[in-house]
Amino acid sequence: MSLTQQHKYEAPEKDEVFDILSNHRRRYVIHYCKLHENPVSLSDLAEQVAAWEQDKPVTELTSSERKRVYTSLQQTHLDRLAESGLISYERDQISLSDDAQELDIYLDIVPAKSIPWGVYYLGLSLISGLVLLGVWLGFVPTDTVPTIGWAFLMLLLFLGSSIAQVAQNRRYRLDQLDKPP
């Protein structure tokens, strides 16, 4: 009988999710399971987590590095993830539950040195508003570009920005990365 069958659970609350995700090994478990559609073995999982922690290939791990992670996962982290309903864990086979898909919002990855999209859209809105206000007040010439042209240009800027945001969000999804953040 799996741990998820032994314990009746509800989806974890926000504070519990943050507590669960506060440990890098649990994040690595979720990341590794997201990379695989089928259940993964505890030994394969422990090897990959150890490799990520040591920042070296699985083939270069020592047996003590593997064993330390294996023991930690087995005695602590997998039970915690299973009790929260995020994985099912049975006979050394681990798989994500449907509840784990809801973690994506907490695992959003923002690239270093990037402007948050909310700030970007605020700036774009302010600039668009100033340009359209200038057109309305006559400060921006409408003889070369008609009023509807300025509005269309603003619409194209928002459309292009939205497409760029969707592409970036897909590229930086947790299950699209080889190494966990």
FIZA-769722 format. One line per 4 residues: number of its first residue (from 0); their letters; for each residue x, y, z of N, C-alpha, C, O, CB. Coordinates in pm, whole numbers. Glycine has a CB too. Layout:
NUM = A = X,Y,Z,X,Y,Z,X,Y,Z,X,Y,Z,X,Y,Z  ...
***
This chain:
0 = MSLT = 84,-117,0,0,0,0,89,124,0,186,133,76,-96,-1,122  55,220,-86,138,341,-96,105,438,17,1,428,82,118,409,-232  195,531,37,173,631,141,51,717,111,-20,758,203,295,719,156  26,744,-18,-88,828,-52,-218,753,-24,-321,817,0,-82,871,-200
4 = QQHK = -217,621,-27,-336,546,6,-353,534,157,-466,519,205,-331,407,-58  -246,540,232,-253,527,377,-307,654,441,-375,647,544,-115,493,433  -279,769,382,-317,897,442,-423,963,357,-409,973,235,-195,989,458  -528,1009,421,-628,1087,353,-576,1230,350,-535,1283,454,-769,1076,424
8 = YEAP = -575,1295,235,-519,1428,229,-602,1519,141,-679,1474,56,-376,1423,179  -583,1647,163,-638,1750,78,-520,1820,13,-406,1805,57,-729,1851,159  -548,1896,-90,-440,1971,-155,-373,2059,-51,-441,2119,32,-495,2056,-275  -240,2069,-55,-169,2148,46,-205,2297,38,-229,2351,-70,-20,2130,30
12 = EKDE = -206,2359,154,-227,2504,163,-102,2576,113,4,2515,99,-262,2547,310  -116,2705,86,-4,2784,33,119,2778,124,231,2758,75,-47,2929,13  100,2794,255,215,2790,346,283,2653,345,405,2644,352,171,2824,488  203,2548,335,260,2413,330,337,2393,199,442,2330,198,149,2307,343
16 = VFDI = 285,2447,90,355,2437,-38,491,2505,-28,592,2449,-72,272,2500,-152  495,2625,30,623,2695,44,717,2618,135,838,2614,110,601,2836,99  663,2556,240,746,2475,328,803,2355,253,921,2323,267,664,2428,450  721,2290,175,766,2174,97,873,2215,-3,976,2148,-17,647,2108,24
20 = LSNH = 850,2326,-72,943,2371,-176,1066,2440,-119,1157,2475,-195,872,2464,-270  1071,2462,12,1186,2529,70,1311,2441,70,1422,2490,88,1154,2572,212  1292,2312,51,1406,2221,49,1442,2185,-95,1357,2143,-173,1375,2093,131  1570,2203,-130,1612,2180,-268,1594,2035,-311,1563,2010,-428,1756,2221,-285
24 = RRRY = 1612,1939,-223,1595,1799,-263,1451,1770,-302,1427,1694,-396,1639,1706,-149  1356,1827,-232,1216,1805,-270,1187,1872,-404,1112,1818,-486,1121,1857,-161  1245,1992,-426,1227,2055,-558,1290,1969,-667,1233,1955,-775,1289,2197,-559  1406,1912,-638,1473,1827,-737,1389,1702,-767,1383,1658,-882,1612,1786,-686
28 = VIHY = 1326,1646,-665,1239,1528,-686,1126,1566,-782,1098,1494,-878,1181,1476,-551  1062,1679,-754,951,1722,-840,1001,1748,-981,937,1707,-1078,885,1849,-783  1114,1815,-994,1169,1844,-1126,1201,1715,-1202,1164,1701,-1319,1296,1930,-1112  1267,1621,-1137,1304,1495,-1203,1179,1419,-1247,1175,1364,-1357,1390,1407,-1109
32 = CKLH = 1079,1415,-1161,955,1344,-1197,883,1414,-1312,820,1348,-1394,862,1334,-1075  891,1546,-1319,829,1619,-1430,897,1585,-1563,834,1591,-1668,836,1770,-1404  1024,1551,-1557,1097,1518,-1679,1061,1380,-1733,1093,1347,-1847,1245,1525,-1654  995,1298,-1650,962,1160,-1688,812,1137,-1677,750,1169,-1575,1038,1060,-1599
36 = ENPV = 754,1083,-1782,610,1057,-1781,576,936,-1694,471,933,-1630,559,1034,-1923  664,838,-1693,639,715,-1617,701,726,-1478,788,811,-1455,695,593,-1691  657,642,-1385,720,642,-1252,870,619,-1262,918,548,-1351,656,534,-1162  944,681,-1171,1090,669,-1168,1131,587,-1047,1061,583,-946,1158,810,-1165
40 = SLSD = 1245,522,-1059,1293,442,-946,1365,532,-847,1422,635,-884,1387,328,-994  1362,491,-722,1428,567,-617,1579,575,-643,1640,679,-620,1401,504,-480  1638,467,-690,1783,469,-714,1819,566,-827,1917,640,-814,1833,328,-748  1742,566,-937,1769,662,-1046,1750,805,-998,1829,894,-1029,1677,633,-1166
44 = LAEQ = 1643,827,-922,1615,959,-868,1728,1007,-777,1775,1120,-790,1483,960,-792  1771,921,-686,1878,957,-592,2007,988,-667,2078,1083,-631,1901,844,-491  2038,910,-768,2160,937,-847,2155,1074,-912,2251,1151,-907,2180,829,-955  2040,1105,-975,2031,1233,-1045,2032,1350,-947,2095,1452,-974,1904,1237,-1131
48 = VAAW = 1963,1336,-836,1964,1443,-735,2107,1465,-683,2151,1578,-669,1868,1409,-617  2177,1357,-656,2316,1368,-610,2402,1435,-717,2487,1518,-684,2373,1228,-574  2382,1400,-842,2459,1461,-951,2432,1611,-959,2524,1690,-977,2425,1394,-1086  2305,1651,-945,2273,1794,-946,2337,1865,-827,2392,1974,-842,2121,1816,-945
52 = EQDK = 2330,1803,-711,2389,1864,-592,2540,1879,-604,2597,1980,-563,2354,1783,-468  2604,1778,-659,2750,1780,-671,2795,1851,-799,2915,1874,-818,2804,1638,-669  2701,1885,-885,2729,1951,-1012,2830,1870,-1095,2931,1922,-1142,2783,2092,-987  2796,1741,-1109,2879,1654,-1192,2793,1543,-1249,2683,1518,-1200,2998,1595,-1111
56 = PVTE = 2842,1475,-1353,2763,1367,-1414,2742,1251,-1316,2821,1229,-1224,2833,1317,-1541  2634,1177,-1339,2601,1061,-1256,2717,962,-1253,2743,900,-1150,2473,993,-1308  2786,947,-1365,2895,849,-1374,3013,882,-1284,3094,795,-1253,2942,838,-1517  3025,1008,-1242,3137,1049,-1158,3104,1052,-1009,3188,1089,-928,3183,1185,-1200
60 = LTSS = 2982,1012,-972,2943,1013,-831,3011,900,-755,3034,792,-810,2791,1001,-818  3041,926,-630,3093,820,-544,2974,747,-481,2862,798,-480,3189,878,-434  3001,629,-430,2892,553,-367,2840,625,-243,2721,616,-213,2940,411,-331  2925,694,-170,2879,765,-50,2790,884,-87,2696,914,-15,2999,814,33
64 = ERKR = 2819,952,-199,2733,1062,-244,2595,1010,-282,2493,1070,-249,2798,1136,-365  2593,897,-352,2465,835,-389,2387,792,-264,2269,822,-250,2489,713,-480  2456,723,-175,2391,667,-56,2335,777,35,2226,761,90,2489,581,22  2408,886,51,2363,996,136,2230,1053,85,2137,1076,162,2471,1108,142
68 = VYTS = 2222,1073,-45,2099,1129,-103,1987,1024,-99,1873,1057,-66,2124,1176,-249  2019,900,-133,1921,791,-132,1856,781,6,1733,774,18,1988,656,-171  1938,780,109,1888,766,246,1801,885,286,1695,869,346,2005,752,345  1847,1003,252,1773,1124,284,1637,1126,215,1536,1160,276,1854,1248,245
72 = LQQT = 1635,1090,88,1509,1086,15,1415,983,75,1297,1010,98,1534,1055,-134  1468,865,100,1388,754,151,1333,782,291,1217,750,320,1470,627,152  1413,839,378,1372,857,517,1296,986,544,1222,995,642,1493,852,605  1313,1085,460,1253,1215,490,1168,1273,377,1048,1292,393,1361,1312,524
76 = HLDR = 1231,1299,266,1169,1382,163,1055,1317,88,953,1381,61,1272,1425,66  1069,1190,54,961,1125,-21,837,1109,65,725,1125,17,1007,988,-73  855,1077,193,741,1068,284,669,1202,294,546,1208,291,786,1021,423  746,1308,305,688,1443,316,609,1478,190,498,1531,198,798,1548,340
80 = LAES = 666,1448,73,597,1477,-53,473,1390,-69,371,1437,-120,691,1455,-171  481,1265,-27,367,1174,-38,255,1215,58,137,1213,21,410,1029,-9  291,1252,180,191,1296,278,117,1421,233,0,1440,264,257,1321,413  186,1506,158,122,1628,108,40,1601,-18,-30,1689,-67,227,1735,81
84 = GLIS = 51,1480,-70,-28,1444,-187,35,1483,-319,-33,1481,-422,-160,1505,-178  162,1519,-319,226,1565,-442,288,1452,-523,306,1465,-644,332,1667,-410  320,1341,-457,373,1225,-529,303,1100,-477,244,1100,-370,527,1213,-511  313,995,-556,279,863,-503,410,786,-500,494,797,-590,167,789,-590
88 = YERD = 425,708,-396,552,643,-369,520,501,-325,470,479,-215,636,719,-262  550,406,-413,518,267,-384,629,177,-437,663,182,-555,383,228,-445  685,95,-349,791,0,-386,903,66,-465,939,20,-573,732,-114,-468  957,171,-412,1068,242,-476,1035,300,-613,1125,329,-692,1185,149,-489
92 = QISL = 907,318,-641,864,383,-765,793,512,-728,700,513,-647,771,289,-850  838,621,-788,786,753,-755,724,815,-879,781,811,-988,897,845,-697  607,873,-861,544,947,-970,470,1067,-913,428,1067,-797,446,856,-1051  456,1168,-995,385,1289,-952,235,1263,-950,183,1188,-1032,417,1408,-1045
96 = SDDA = 168,1326,-856,23,1320,-853,-32,1434,-938,43,1521,-984,-31,1328,-706  -161,1433,-958,-223,1544,-1032,-209,1676,-957,-201,1782,-1018,-372,1514,-1057  -205,1668,-822,-189,1791,-742,-56,1860,-768,-45,1981,-750,-201,1758,-593  45,1784,-809,177,1843,-832,176,1941,-949,260,2031,-955,280,1734,-858
100 = QELD = 84,1924,-1041,76,2016,-1155,42,2158,-1109,77,2255,-1175,-28,1967,-1256  -27,2168,-995,-64,2299,-943,56,2374,-884,46,2493,-853,-172,2284,-837  170,2306,-870,290,2371,-816,357,2463,-917,439,2547,-879,388,2266,-771  323,2449,-1044,391,2528,-1148,387,2678,-1117,483,2749,-1146,326,2502,-1283
104 = IYLD = 280,2725,-1060,270,2867,-1030,372,2909,-925,417,3024,-925,129,2901,-981  410,2817,-835,508,2849,-732,651,2830,-782,745,2876,-719,485,2762,-610  666,2764,-895,798,2733,-947,830,2814,-1072,917,2776,-1150,808,2585,-977  761,2924,-1089,784,3010,-1203,928,3061,-1199,975,3108,-1095,684,3128,-1206
108 = IVPA = 994,3052,-1310,1135,3090,-1316,1147,3223,-1390,1101,3237,-1503,1220,2980,-1386  1210,3319,-1325,1234,3449,-1386,1383,3459,-1412,1463,3454,-1318,1183,3567,-1294  1422,3472,-1539,1565,3480,-1570,1631,3600,-1502,1570,3705,-1481,1585,3489,-1722  1758,3581,-1467,1834,3689,-1404,1841,3809,-1498,1844,3794,-1620,1977,3641,-1366
112 = KSIP = 1845,3927,-1439,1857,4052,-1513,1741,4078,-1608,1756,4152,-1706,1986,4053,-1590  1626,4020,-1581,1510,4049,-1666,1412,4137,-1589,1407,4136,-1466,1442,3918,-1713  1337,4212,-1663,1235,4299,-1605,1110,4214,-1585,1069,4144,-1677,1206,4425,-1697  1049,4218,-1467,924,4144,-1448,820,4192,-1549,811,4311,-1580,871,4162,-1303
116 = WGVY = 742,4098,-1600,647,4132,-1705,545,4236,-1658,501,4319,-1738,575,4007,-1753  506,4233,-1533,412,4334,-1482,467,4475,-1494,395,4567,-1533,376,4304,-1337  595,4492,-1460,660,4623,-1471,674,4663,-1618,652,4778,-1655,801,4620,-1402  709,4566,-1702,721,4592,-1846,589,4644,-1903,586,4745,-1975,765,4465,-1920
120 = YLGL = 478,4574,-1871,348,4615,-1924,302,4749,-1867,235,4826,-1936,243,4509,-1895  338,4777,-1743,307,4908,-1686,379,5018,-1766,318,5118,-1802,348,4914,-1536  507,4998,-1792,583,5095,-1871,527,5110,-2012,515,5222,-2063,728,5053,-1878  495,4998,-2076,438,5002,-2211,304,5074,-2211,273,5149,-2304,423,4859,-2267
124 = SLIS = 223,5052,-2108,94,5121,-2098,112,5271,-2080,42,5351,-2142,13,5064,-1980  208,5309,-1995,234,5452,-1974,281,5520,-2103,234,5628,-2138,338,5473,-1863  373,5456,-2172,422,5513,-2299,310,5521,-2401,295,5622,-2470,539,5428,-2355  231,5415,-2412,118,5415,-2506,19,5525,-2471,-30,5596,-2559,48,5278,-2505
128 = GLVL = -10,5538,-2342,-102,5643,-2298,-50,5782,-2331,-126,5868,-2376,-127,5632,-2149  80,5804,-2309,139,5934,-2341,135,5963,-2492,105,6075,-2533,284,5941,-2292  164,5861,-2573,159,5881,-2719,16,5912,-2763,-6,6005,-2841,212,5756,-2793  -81,5835,-2713,-220,5860,-2753,-272,5993,-2699,-352,6060,-2765,-310,5745,-2703
132 = LGVW = -227,6033,-2579,-263,6164,-2525,-203,6274,-2613,-267,6375,-2641,-215,6179,-2377  -77,6253,-2656,-13,6349,-2746,-85,6360,-2878,-97,6470,-2933,131,6309,-2770  -135,6248,-2931,-212,6253,-3056,-341,6330,-3033,-379,6414,-3115,-243,6109,-3106  -408,6303,-2924,-536,6368,-2894,-518,6518,-2874,-602,6597,-2918,-598,6305,-2768
136 = LGFV = -409,6558,-2806,-384,6701,-2781,-314,6771,-2897,-298,6893,-2896,-300,6717,-2655  -272,6694,-2997,-209,6753,-3114,-59,6771,-3104,0,6836,-3190,-270,6883,-3141  4,6715,-3001,150,6726,-2988,224,6626,-3077,339,6648,-3114,190,6703,-2842  157,6518,-3111,218,6416,-3197,159,6435,-3337,37,6441,-3352,191,6269,-3142
140 = PTDT = 246,6444,-3438,195,6471,-3574,110,6355,-3627,145,6238,-3615,312,6497,-3670  -3,6393,-3684,-92,6293,-3745,-98,6307,-3897,-174,6237,-3963,-232,6305,-3687  -15,6400,-3952,-16,6413,-4096,65,6301,-4163,30,6259,-4273,41,6550,-4136  171,6251,-4099,249,6140,-4156,194,6005,-4110,191,5910,-4188,397,6152,-4116
144 = VPTI = 150,5997,-3986,89,5875,-3934,-49,5913,-3882,-59,5994,-3789,177,5809,-3821  -156,5857,-3939,-290,5894,-3893,-315,5845,-3749,-242,5760,-3698,-396,5835,-3988  -415,5900,-3688,-449,5865,-3549,-470,5715,-3533,-420,5656,-3438,-575,5939,-3505  -541,5654,-3625,-565,5510,-3617,-434,5433,-3631,-420,5323,-3577,-666,5465,-3726
148 = GWAF = -338,5490,-3703,-206,5427,-3718,-132,5420,-3586,-67,5320,-3556,-123,5504,-3819  -142,5528,-3505,-79,5528,-3373,-143,5423,-3282,-74,5351,-3211,-90,5668,-3308  -276,5416,-3286,-346,5316,-3206,-308,5175,-3251,-287,5087,-3168,-500,5336,-3215  -300,5155,-3382,-261,5023,-3435,-118,4989,-3393,-89,4873,-3361,-273,5021,-3589
152 = LMLL = -28,5087,-3394,110,5065,-3351,114,5020,-3204,189,4928,-3169,193,5193,-3370  35,5085,-3119,29,5046,-2977,-25,4903,-2963,25,4825,-2883,-59,5145,-2897  -127,4871,-3042,-183,4736,-3039,-77,4634,-3081,-66,4528,-3019,-306,4726,-3130  0,4664,-3184,107,4573,-3229,214,4556,-3121,266,4445,-3102,170,4626,-3358
156 = LFLG = 248,4664,-3050,346,4654,-2942,297,4561,-2831,373,4480,-2780,375,4794,-2884  170,4573,-2795,115,4485,-2692,106,4341,-2742,134,4248,-2666,-24,4534,-2647  67,4321,-2866,60,4186,-2922,198,4122,-2927,215,4007,-2886,-2,4189,-3064  297,4196,-2976,434,4144,-2982,488,4112,-2843,556,4011,-2824,526,4244,-3051
160 = SSIA = 458,4198,-2746,503,4174,-2609,437,4050,-2550,502,3971,-2481,474,4295,-2521  310,4033,-2577,238,3916,-2526,293,3787,-2585,309,3687,-2514,88,3927,-2557  323,3788,-2714,382,3670,-2778,518,3639,-2718,550,3523,-2692,395,3692,-2931  598,3743,-2695,730,3723,-2633,716,3666,-2492,794,3580,-2453,809,3856,-2629
164 = QVAQ = 618,3713,-2416,599,3663,-2280,556,3516,-2282,608,3436,-2203,494,3747,-2206  465,3481,-2369,420,3341,-2378,537,3251,-2416,554,3143,-2359,306,3326,-2481  618,3294,-2512,735,3214,-2553,834,3199,-2439,886,3090,-2416,804,3279,-2675  861,3308,-2365,954,3300,-2253,900,3209,-2143,975,3130,-2086,983,3439,-2198
168 = NRRY = 773,3221,-2112,713,3137,-2008,723,2989,-2045,749,2906,-1958,567,3176,-1985  703,2956,-2169,714,2816,-2212,858,2767,-2205,884,2653,-2165,661,2798,-2354  952,2852,-2242,1093,2815,-2242,1144,2791,-2100,1229,2704,-2079,1176,2922,-2311  1093,2866,-2004,1142,2857,-1867,1050,2775,-1776,1062,2784,-1653,1159,2994,-1811
172 = RLDQ = 961,2697,-1833,881,2608,-1749,973,2504,-1687,1071,2462,-1748,767,2539,-1831  940,2464,-1566,1024,2373,-1490,1048,2242,-1565,1159,2188,-1560,962,2345,-1355  948,2191,-1633,967,2064,-1701,1039,2078,-1834,1059,1979,-1904,834,1999,-1723  1079,2200,-1871,1154,2223,-1995,1304,2236,-1969,1383,2243,-2064,1101,2349,-2064
176 = LDKP = 1343,2240,-1843,1484,2259,-1809,1550,2125,-1778,1489,2038,-1716,1498,2355,-1689  1674,2109,-1821,1748,1987,-1788,1788,1982,-1643,1782,1877,-1579,1871,1975,-1875  1830,2095,-1590,1877,2103,-1452,1779,2190,-1373,1736,2295,-1422,2024,2160,-1444  1743,2148,-1253,1648,2229,-1177,1709,2363,-1135,1831,2374,-1121,1602,2153,-1052
180 = P = 1625,2463,-1117,1676,2594,-1077,1730,2593,-935,1777,2696,-886,1568,2700,-1091
***
